[in-house]
Amino acid sequence: MKHQLAAALLVVATGCGPLQPGEAAGVLDKRAQLERFDWWDNRDWDWYADNIPFLETPDAEIDATYYYRW
């Protein structure tokens, strides 16, 4: 758990997570990040893309909690 938390904090601090094959450093598909979750009531993707910092961690539960809190 310590390693996952450290990785999540590193992602938040640097603004980028582990790179996937073919992915440029520091670039996340914001809409894809938001569409991964099915509990959204407000699907104003443009507002989220313009107003929140995006992140991706190795732990899907951390990601879900982060976006849910927004």
Secondary structure, 3 states (H helix, E strand, C coil): CHHHHHHHHHHHHHCCCCCCCCCCCCCCCHHHHHHCCCCCCCCCHHHHHHHCCCCCCCCHHHHHHHHHHC
